[in-house]
């Protein structure tokens, strides 16, 4: 064996080591919130279905790259921003108010920035936030909160909604006692009737309604300010790996498609991943649900975020935020192009529940047989009555608010019986007004069911 | 004897007591924070997390171009987190927690060092300054210690955006959360003011001692 023959394996081994040493590992760390439904399409769904891994680039400069993807779950957006500042997270998924804090806090530094690169979903009118009272409370509207104790997680989107709602009602801060409370403790206080009302973000109000402890008296849709969530990324990361940022948006898009394709299967799995009851998740993710899944960045969203920033400036002396610098459509547009979708069309599309849900059927979630649909409220009530007579267990029933088109739990809606049949309402004052105009009668769920026997 | 010499001599002669008191104070400080959380929220902690502090500091070092940004981010980096996780909803929500951030611990240790130094300078046997100066130094020490203690709090409460900040202490004591969060940026100035009062206290004690010493020396002559 000559020297050249001897050297071949040695050179081969060294080359292998050299290649190994050259292979870059890209760390992708994402902060998400498993207790905030509107973040799921950029959070838990992408994580569990490994959609990011599916879309990560593997060619060109990424050919020899290895990815280290990690997910961290948080109870609110605040700590996600802190972890992004320390570069422990590259991406963050959060609601509108925390998003603004994120952008403003980064812009307050000398050298660090984030970019708002995509939405996850929205409710055009602001549903998702709500004010809830104990289920048997005699409070039925926001006007009834004068002189009452109201708790809310200060700094959250629900807090912004509460301030706006109170201002719109003509209440000053002296007219009610604002208390700061976490979602979990607020929900517990509502169950124990320790507080007059509690305002919270998605899905806490529906969670309280589903568990039978709370009743909504005010929905975020009444503020008329859209409620949205989105994705931010550290600018240095996005500049270095723009294709990874684009891949993330593609994963968000596919997560939305996956939910829309089979919402029942989706909420069943999401319940397992997050611990939030599937019947509650269904009110968000089903057809006609509160959440419109949409990664596009619409001018209306920027207006809404600017409005929210104004609220925060007044309340917390938050730093200024240059929206032109912070918001970029570069990655979401690239994602749509790669996926062969029309960004322009989807950006221009806007779902208004009042119009979109007008002709949707009512639904019953039977514990064994799944979900069945009913064209009218009368059909729904008759079906519920029939199921009750057989002793069947019903997980939930769903109707729509005549005023806003919002999907509601049948058991918490107000029913108005007129000559032309039933209509359902979220708020009692709306039901009362409709009943007065149509010479109808307002009743609750059980009373509406009782009319079948009369 | 100059003021500096007087301080040096007193502390050198009581070195063990000085450093021992500083360490004991630091430990008591964090125990007091923990007790405050337990009493305020009527529950014991149910989780404990360790964080890779050194690794995280290195990452901040490598990824933050501005020195000022780097230092401000590093100071909040924590090593240990102990708190209460509420499992009633979802996969659990951290209601409250106490964070041990090494940079903040150093700040508390410095507070302990200054406090114990003041104690040693003013205690019977060592004290040579006038009663009036003793009272002045005592007030300055108390004020300084209060300010630094307040601004060194590293507790988090989910209603204060779940991030460890000194204003959680104010919010827990009943100050409105909006007002507390509004005060958050002045924390660094509260800290500086606190240390200033502690140093002023040392100065008062030491300067009086110098005058007395001179008087005593003159009297012997």
Interface residues (C-beta under 8 A of the other chain):
Chain A: X34 X35 X73 X74 X75 X76 X77 X78 X79 X82 X85 X86 X87 X88 X98 X101 X109 X110 X111 X112 X153 X154 X155 X178 X180 X181 X182 X183 X184 X185 X187 X188 X207 X236 X274 X275 X276 X315 X316 X317
Chain B: X56 X59 X60 X63 X64 X65 X66 X68 X69 X72 X73 X76 X77 X86 X88 X89 X90 X91 X93 X94 X95 X156 X157 X158 X159 X160 X161 X162 X163 X171 X176 X177 X178 X181 X182 X185
